Amino acid sequence: MSGHSKWANIQHKKSANDAKRGKIFTKIIRELTVAAKMGGSDPDSNPRLRNAILKAKEANMPKDTLERAIKKGSGEIEGVNYEEFTYEGYGPDGVAILMEIMTDNKNRTASDVRSIMTKNGGNLGASGCVSYMFSKKGVIVFDTNVITEDKAFEIAIEAGADDVVNEGKFIEVYTTPDNFESVLKCFDEKNIPHISAEITMVPNSYVTLPKDRAEKVLALIEKLEDLDDVQAVYSNLDYEE
């Protein structure tokens, strides 16, 4: 490690400002809708929907907006049909880029993504070219001002977490997707606030770049994330301070 949080690098836009809130809501609404369509509108029996609701609440989405999205997915009111798939490729310096897509127009999305990748030093690759470099995990992030590493480790391991990593300003608790909710619940029950909690794709290893070169990759990621059809962008970027 280069002395700072990989989570902070990869999640560099998670604390988006108000100007980005509309786009964040758009992506969460799509996830709520598809989750409800695939697994039903009852979050108790639909883990994907529970995770989407968690994201909506963390983004301070109004309750009526949340409920309307779920109703669209369950068919209670008319909604849009979305396709789900992934795009894979490389950014500048060979950094792996993995995108989760949710769209109602595959041709539009392909054109938009390809254009941004090409104009920003990246290129799309074949299916499977980088996905093997990532693993799906639950990640819960805490500020070290609210919990010590020893306390986090004690709670996490007892709850069934896989690992606890101290990155200086942040403590990251890693879980399997199946254990994510139970581990998060253990911390919530002890009134320990988290910064972020989600099931996400975590790189198995990282490409470390000088900050000036890393900024080109971050600029590409930001442009991709600005597309409504791109639900999430993952990379194996780390950078030196």
One Martini backbone bead per residue (centre of mass of N, CA, C, O) as a GRO file, in nm:
protein
  241
    1MET     BB    1   0.100   0.033   0.014
    2SER     BB    2   0.066   0.411  -0.014
    3GLY     BB    3  -0.080   0.536   0.260
    4HIS     BB    4  -0.386   0.468   0.170
    5SER     BB    5  -0.708   0.435   0.061
    6LYS     BB    6  -0.855   0.239  -0.168
    7TRP     BB    7  -1.141   0.321  -0.113
    8ALA     BB    8  -1.097   0.625  -0.165
    9ASN     BB    9  -1.028   0.594  -0.460
   10ILE     BB   10  -1.277   0.426  -0.570
   11GLN     BB   11  -1.480   0.628  -0.389
   12HIS     BB   12  -1.441   0.935  -0.491
   13LYS     BB   13  -1.782   0.974  -0.556
   14LYS     BB   14  -1.969   0.900  -0.308
   15SER     BB   15  -1.951   1.214  -0.204
   16ALA     BB   16  -2.159   1.367  -0.356
   17ASN     BB   17  -2.297   1.630  -0.472
   18ASP     BB   18  -2.590   1.786  -0.552
   19ALA     BB   19  -2.536   1.780  -0.865
   20LYS     BB   20  -2.532   1.443  -0.847
   21ARG     BB   21  -2.796   1.333  -0.719
   22GLY     BB   22  -2.973   1.272  -0.964
   23LYS     BB   23  -2.793   1.039  -1.073
   24ILE     BB   24  -2.803   0.862  -0.826
   25PHE     BB   25  -3.107   0.821  -0.826
   26THR     BB   26  -3.130   0.691  -1.104
   27LYS     BB   27  -2.966   0.436  -1.032
   28ILE     BB   28  -3.134   0.341  -0.787
   29ILE     BB   29  -3.405   0.318  -0.927
   30ARG     BB   30  -3.320   0.096  -1.120
   31GLU     BB   31  -3.242  -0.110  -0.903
   32LEU     BB   32  -3.515  -0.127  -0.764
   33THR     BB   33  -3.677  -0.217  -1.010
   34VAL     BB   34  -3.517  -0.476  -1.083
   35ALA     BB   35  -3.525  -0.615  -0.810
   36ALA     BB   36  -3.838  -0.635  -0.800
   37LYS     BB   37  -3.872  -0.792  -1.066
   38MET     BB   38  -3.687  -1.044  -0.990
   39GLY     BB   39  -3.784  -1.075  -0.647
   40GLY     BB   40  -3.973  -0.869  -0.554
   41SER     BB   41  -4.127  -0.637  -0.307
   42ASP     BB   42  -4.000  -0.809  -0.070
   43PRO     BB   43  -3.723  -0.760   0.127
   44ASP     BB   44  -3.724  -1.023   0.306
   45SER     BB   45  -3.700  -1.204   0.011
   46ASN     BB   46  -3.488  -0.966  -0.114
   47PRO     BB   47  -3.164  -0.892  -0.112
   48ARG     BB   48  -3.132  -0.689  -0.344
   49LEU     BB   49  -3.345  -0.492  -0.238
   50ARG     BB   50  -3.218  -0.434   0.035
   51ASN     BB   51  -2.960  -0.306  -0.083
   52ALA     BB   52  -3.107  -0.079  -0.239
   53ILE     BB   53  -3.240   0.051   0.007
   54LEU     BB   54  -2.980   0.122   0.151
   55LYS     BB   55  -2.879   0.316  -0.067
   56ALA     BB   56  -3.122   0.508  -0.060
   57LYS     BB   57  -3.090   0.595   0.238
   58GLU     BB   58  -2.793   0.698   0.215
   59ALA     BB   59  -2.904   0.914  -0.016
   60ASN     BB   60  -3.180   1.039   0.079
   61MET     BB   61  -3.430   0.915  -0.033
   62PRO     BB   62  -3.738   0.948  -0.088
   63LYS     BB   63  -3.993   0.742  -0.007
   64ASP     BB   64  -4.176   0.780  -0.264
   65THR     BB   65  -3.952   0.713  -0.467
   66LEU     BB   66  -3.888   0.432  -0.370
   67GLU     BB   67  -4.176   0.307  -0.392
   68ARG     BB   68  -4.218   0.362  -0.696
   69ALA     BB   69  -3.988   0.186  -0.801
   70ILE     BB   70  -4.098  -0.081  -0.689
   71LYS     BB   71  -4.373  -0.072  -0.838
   72LYS     BB   72  -4.253  -0.085  -1.121
   73GLY     BB   73  -4.119  -0.366  -1.084
   74SER     BB   74  -4.394  -0.520  -0.984
   75GLY     BB   75  -4.642  -0.380  -1.171
   76GLU     BB   76  -4.830  -0.161  -1.033
   77ILE     BB   77  -4.671   0.019  -1.232
   78GLU     BB   78  -4.549   0.168  -1.493
   79GLY     BB   79  -4.251   0.073  -1.675
   80VAL     BB   80  -3.918   0.000  -1.745
   81ASN     BB   81  -3.711  -0.193  -1.950
   82TYR     BB   82  -3.415  -0.361  -1.843
   83GLU     BB   83  -3.083  -0.422  -1.912
   84GLU     BB   84  -2.824  -0.655  -1.808
   85PHE     BB   85  -2.466  -0.582  -1.795
   86THR     BB   86  -2.125  -0.597  -1.907
   87TYR     BB   87  -1.826  -0.408  -1.919
   88GLU     BB   88  -1.492  -0.430  -2.063
   89GLY     BB   89  -1.153  -0.298  -1.986
   90TYR     BB   90  -0.921  -0.023  -2.051
   91GLY     BB   91  -0.714   0.203  -1.930
   92PRO     BB   92  -0.479   0.376  -1.857
   93ASP     BB   93  -0.205   0.170  -1.803
   94GLY     BB   94  -0.398  -0.097  -1.789
   95VAL     BB   95  -0.646  -0.047  -1.637
   96ALA     BB   96  -0.907  -0.193  -1.500
   97ILE     BB   97  -1.250  -0.209  -1.640
   98LEU     BB   98  -1.572  -0.229  -1.473
   99MET     BB   99  -1.916  -0.247  -1.592
  100GLU     BB  100  -2.241  -0.167  -1.491
  101ILE     BB  101  -2.540  -0.229  -1.674
  102MET     BB  102  -2.849  -0.021  -1.730
  103THR     BB  103  -3.084  -0.056  -2.005
  104ASP     BB  104  -3.316   0.059  -2.283
  105ASN     BB  105  -3.043   0.104  -2.486
  106LYS     BB  106  -2.785  -0.060  -2.614
  107ASN     BB  107  -2.677   0.117  -2.846
  108ARG     BB  108  -2.638   0.377  -2.689
  109THR     BB  109  -2.447   0.268  -2.474
  110ALA     BB  110  -2.220   0.164  -2.656
  111SER     BB  111  -2.154   0.438  -2.783
  112ASP     BB  112  -2.093   0.601  -2.524
  113VAL     BB  113  -1.871   0.420  -2.403
  114ARG     BB  114  -1.677   0.407  -2.642
  115SER     BB  115  -1.626   0.710  -2.666
  116ILE     BB  116  -1.506   0.758  -2.382
  117MET     BB  117  -1.277   0.557  -2.395
  118THR     BB  118  -1.132   0.668  -2.651
  119LYS     BB  119  -1.103   0.979  -2.549
  120ASN     BB  120  -0.951   0.850  -2.256
  121GLY     BB  121  -0.741   0.599  -2.313
  122GLY     BB  122  -0.936   0.364  -2.384
  123ASN     BB  123  -1.077   0.016  -2.400
  124LEU     BB  124  -1.260  -0.225  -2.516
  125GLY     BB  125  -1.339  -0.559  -2.433
  126ALA     BB  126  -1.380  -0.867  -2.382
  127SER     BB  127  -1.543  -1.097  -2.235
  128GLY     BB  128  -1.336  -1.156  -1.943
  129CYS     BB  129  -1.071  -0.970  -1.941
  130VAL     BB  130  -1.131  -0.854  -1.612
  131SER     BB  131  -1.332  -1.004  -1.414
  132TYR     BB  132  -1.114  -1.200  -1.278
  133MET     BB  133  -0.994  -0.947  -1.097
  134PHE     BB  134  -1.267  -0.986  -0.938
  135SER     BB  135  -1.467  -0.963  -0.630
  136LYS     BB  136  -1.745  -1.033  -0.449
  137LYS     BB  137  -1.823  -0.794  -0.182
  138GLY     BB  138  -1.848  -0.689   0.134
  139VAL     BB  139  -1.840  -0.332   0.236
  140ILE     BB  140  -1.731  -0.176   0.542
  141VAL     BB  141  -1.699   0.167   0.646
  142PHE     BB  142  -1.482   0.334   0.880
  143ASP     BB  143  -1.403   0.559   1.114
  144THR     BB  144  -1.135   0.594   1.338
  145ASN     BB  145  -1.304   0.791   1.533
  146VAL     BB  146  -1.536   0.549   1.607
  147ILE     BB  147  -1.316   0.307   1.569
  148THR     BB  148  -1.122   0.053   1.639
  149GLU     BB  149  -0.952  -0.207   1.523
  150ASP     BB  150  -1.006  -0.406   1.755
  151LYS     BB  151  -1.315  -0.368   1.765
  152ALA     BB  152  -1.377  -0.438   1.473
  153PHE     BB  153  -1.257  -0.721   1.483
  154GLU     BB  154  -1.432  -0.839   1.705
  155ILE     BB  155  -1.706  -0.800   1.564
  156ALA     BB  156  -1.652  -0.918   1.280
  157ILE     BB  157  -1.563  -1.208   1.352
  158GLU     BB  158  -1.817  -1.282   1.518
  159ALA     BB  159  -2.008  -1.220   1.254
  160GLY     BB  160  -1.834  -1.339   0.985
  161ALA     BB  161  -1.601  -1.208   0.873
  162ASP     BB  162  -1.306  -1.201   0.672
  163ASP     BB  163  -1.201  -0.889   0.710
  164VAL     BB  164  -0.958  -0.641   0.842
  165VAL     BB  165  -0.871  -0.298   0.743
  166ASN     BB  166  -0.613  -0.064   0.797
  167GLU     BB  167  -0.603   0.276   0.629
  168GLY     BB  168  -0.601   0.490   0.878
  169LYS     BB  169  -0.887   0.657   0.833
  170PHE     BB  170  -0.978   0.358   0.769
  171ILE     BB  171  -1.213   0.086   0.814
  172GLU     BB  172  -1.227  -0.238   0.663
  173VAL     BB  173  -1.500  -0.460   0.602
  174TYR     BB  174  -1.507  -0.800   0.500
  175THR     BB  175  -1.740  -0.992   0.301
  176THR     BB  176  -1.967  -1.185   0.213
  177PRO     BB  177  -2.262  -1.154   0.062
  178ASP     BB  178  -2.417  -1.335   0.274
  179ASN     BB  179  -2.286  -1.172   0.542
  180PHE     BB  180  -2.339  -0.868   0.524
  181GLU     BB  181  -2.600  -0.814   0.693
  182SER     BB  182  -2.508  -0.940   0.964
  183VAL     BB  183  -2.262  -0.759   1.007
  184LEU     BB  184  -2.402  -0.485   0.992
  185LYS     BB  185  -2.598  -0.538   1.228
  186CYS     BB  186  -2.387  -0.555   1.454
  187PHE     BB  187  -2.300  -0.258   1.431
  188ASP     BB  188  -2.579  -0.121   1.455
  189GLU     BB  189  -2.650  -0.239   1.742
  190LYS     BB  190  -2.384  -0.060   1.848
  191ASN     BB  191  -2.388   0.228   1.722
  192ILE     BB  192  -2.196   0.212   1.455
  193PRO     BB  193  -2.103   0.418   1.222
  194HIS     BB  194  -2.104   0.437   0.873
  195ILE     BB  195  -1.998   0.538   0.558
  196SER     BB  196  -2.009   0.248   0.412
  197ALA     BB  197  -2.245   0.003   0.246
  198GLU     BB  198  -2.163  -0.278   0.029
  199ILE     BB  199  -2.199  -0.457  -0.264
  200THR     BB  200  -1.898  -0.539  -0.440
  201MET     BB  201  -1.615  -0.488  -0.645
  202VAL     BB  202  -1.297  -0.640  -0.581
  203PRO     BB  203  -0.980  -0.633  -0.614
  204ASN     BB  204  -0.714  -0.865  -0.612
  205SER     BB  205  -0.544  -0.631  -0.744
  206TYR     BB  206  -0.303  -0.363  -0.810
  207VAL     BB  207  -0.248  -0.053  -0.981
  208THR     BB  208   0.032   0.156  -0.948
  209LEU     BB  209   0.031   0.515  -0.966
  210PRO     BB  210   0.096   0.807  -1.033
  211LYS     BB  211  -0.101   1.072  -0.985
  212ASP     BB  212  -0.099   1.195  -1.275
  213ARG     BB  213  -0.190   0.922  -1.411
  214ALA     BB  214  -0.438   0.859  -1.237
  215GLU     BB  215  -0.614   1.104  -1.323
  216LYS     BB  216  -0.691   0.983  -1.601
  217VAL     BB  217  -0.855   0.750  -1.487
  218LEU     BB  218  -1.052   0.915  -1.310
  219ALA     BB  219  -1.172   1.073  -1.548
  220LEU     BB  220  -1.292   0.830  -1.690
  221ILE     BB  221  -1.470   0.727  -1.461
  222GLU     BB  222  -1.643   0.983  -1.432
  223LYS     BB  223  -1.765   0.977  -1.718
  224LEU     BB  224  -1.899   0.701  -1.689
  225GLU     BB  225  -2.072   0.771  -1.430
  226ASP     BB  226  -2.244   0.997  -1.586
  227LEU     BB  227  -2.390   0.768  -1.700
  228ASP     BB  228  -2.700   0.639  -1.660
  229ASP     BB  229  -2.630   0.333  -1.768
  230VAL     BB  230  -2.411   0.344  -1.541
  231GLN     BB  231  -2.400   0.203  -1.230
  232ALA     BB  232  -2.088   0.097  -1.232
  233VAL     BB  233  -1.733   0.143  -1.145
  234TYR     BB  234  -1.440  -0.057  -1.179
  235SER     BB  235  -1.106  -0.077  -1.035
  236ASN     BB  236  -0.731  -0.137  -1.002
  237LEU     BB  237  -0.665   0.135  -0.867
  238ASP     BB  238  -0.366   0.292  -0.757
  239TYR     BB  239  -0.198   0.561  -0.569
  240GLU     BB  240   0.038   0.800  -0.530
  241GLU     BB  241   0.134   1.074  -0.316
   0.00000   0.00000   0.00000
